[in-house]
């Protein structure tokens, strides 16, 4: 299987973040959220 650099970087970032239990829990809770609970990408502040 061949991955793009962008996909690879996304996977490694996810693995890095999932090492932190608090971040892991937030990710897992976010995955359970319904689409109606989410905000549009263009409204996300960085």
Secondary structure, DSSP 8 states (H G I E B T S, - for coil): ----HHHHHHHHHHHHHHTSHHHHHHHHHHHHS-GGG---GGG---
